[in-house]
Amino acid sequence: MLFRSTHANDTLRRALRAAIAAHRPLVVQHLAASHGAAAIAAALSAGSARVIADALSMLPHADRVGVSRRLPRHLSTTK
């Protein structure tokens, strides 16, 4: 079970990073809608501040706030 969860997390992290790098807001929004704010925050938490800011900028306001609230405090870009 642990390996399946880790694989799913890695897959989400890679898909999210690819969507951000290709500047595909609709894909980022779809991933957020499919996986939820907590999973997106976990996937982003290993990224740089720039990657996190780019991802958050591609989300609608409500999703942006939801993800930002679940990021570790030192990574959150909204107050």
N, C-alpha and C positions, 0 to 999 in steps of 0.2 A: 504494500500500500504506500509506503514512503516513497518508493521509486516512481510510482505512477504520479503521485502528487508533485514531486520534483520535476518530472518530465513535463507535466502540464504547465507548471510555473515557468519553466525554461521556454516552452513553446510560446506562451503568452508574452513573455519578455522579448523574445526575438521578433514576434509579429508586431508588437507595439513599437519596438525600436525601428523596424523596417518602415512602418507607416509614418513615423516621425521623420526619419531621414528622407523619405520620398515626399514629404509634406502632403500627406493624404488625410486631411481632417475627417472625411467621412468614414475612413477605416478606423481611425482613432475613436471616433464617436461610436461606431458599431462595436468595437472591442469593449468600450466602457459599458455600453448597454448590455452586452452579452455576459460580461464577467463581473460587473459591479465595481463600485468605487474602491473597495478594500483590495481587491485583486489587482486593479490598475495601480493603486498606490504602492503595493508591494513590488510590482514589476518595475515601477519607476524609481523606487528607493535606492537601487544600486547605481542609478545613472547620475550624470553630472547635473549641476544646477541648470545648465543651458538646455539639456534634454528635457528635464522636468518642466521648465518654463515653456518650451516649445509645445510639449504635450498638453499642458494646461491651456495654452492659448488656442488650441484646436477644439476644445470642448465648450459646449454651451455653459452658461453661467452656473446653473444648478449642478451640473456634473463637475465643473471645475471646483466649486466649493466643496462638494462631497469628497472628491479625491484629495484635495489640499488638506482637508481636516484629518485625513487618515495617514498623511505623510508624517514621518518623524518631524518633530518641531524644528530642528535645525535645517530641514530641507523644504519646509513649507514656504511658498512665496507669497501667500496671502495672510493677512493678519486678522 
